[in-house]
Amino acid sequence: MIKVYTTPSCSSCRKAKKFFEKENIPYLEKNIFVSELKESELKDILVKSENGTKDIISERSKIIKENKVDVDSMTISQLIQFIRNNPSVLKRPIMVDDTKIQVGYNEEEIRVFIPRAKRLAEWSCKKTECPAFTGCKSK
């Protein structure tokens, strides 16, 4: 199951949710201001991010700038506690499944969450060859 970490005022979060709904892909939304982020969730996000904190922490965040927070000097435990206490430092949306993570809404990159079989069918679909395929973009 895909988890989408969001906030209500985030337009990119709304775009991501709309994408999953349009593609009929089930997801679980977690509003980071309402649902407490679990340590295990944050560890999973960190493990899957290619560049660690650079991928998920907004260095332009008010908390980071005003308090001159250096997340790179924190231990994993300190970092996780810091994020749990200050979820607004996270970039949004964060989308995670069993193997992948994507931070921010990118129309091309988000397609990795479409099931592989459906992606292959869409790519090979020709208007005359698959009129019954409902996911066909060439109709």
QUICOR-V645670 format. One record per backbone hydrogen bond with DSSP energy under -0.5 kcal/mol. NH is the residue of the N-H (numbers start at 1). CO is the residue of the C=O. Records with the same first field share a line. If there is no record, write none. Layout:
NH = CO ; CO
This chain:
2 = 26
3 = 96
4 = 28
5 = 3 ; 94
6 = 4 ; 30
10 = 7
11 = 9
14 = 10
15 = 11
16 = 12
17 = 13
18 = 14
19 = 15
20 = 16
21 = 17
22 = 18
23 = 19
24 = 21
25 = 20
26 = 24
28 = 2
29 = 27
30 = 4
32 = 6 ; 30
34 = 31
35 = 31
42 = 38
43 = 39
44 = 40
45 = 41
46 = 42
47 = 43
48 = 44
49 = 45
52 = 49
54 = 51
55 = 52
56 = 52
57 = 53
58 = 89
59 = 57
61 = 58
65 = 61
66 = 62
67 = 63
68 = 64 ; 65
69 = 64
71 = 69
73 = 70
74 = 71
79 = 75
80 = 76
81 = 77
82 = 78
83 = 79
84 = 80
85 = 81
86 = 82
89 = 86
90 = 87
91 = 56
93 = 5
94 = 5
95 = 93 ; 102
96 = 3
97 = 100
102 = 95
104 = 93
106 = 104
110 = 106
111 = 108
112 = 109
113 = 110
114 = 111
118 = 115
119 = 115
120 = 116
121 = 117
122 = 118
123 = 119
124 = 120
125 = 121
129 = 126
130 = 126
133 = 130
134 = 132
136 = 133
139 = 136
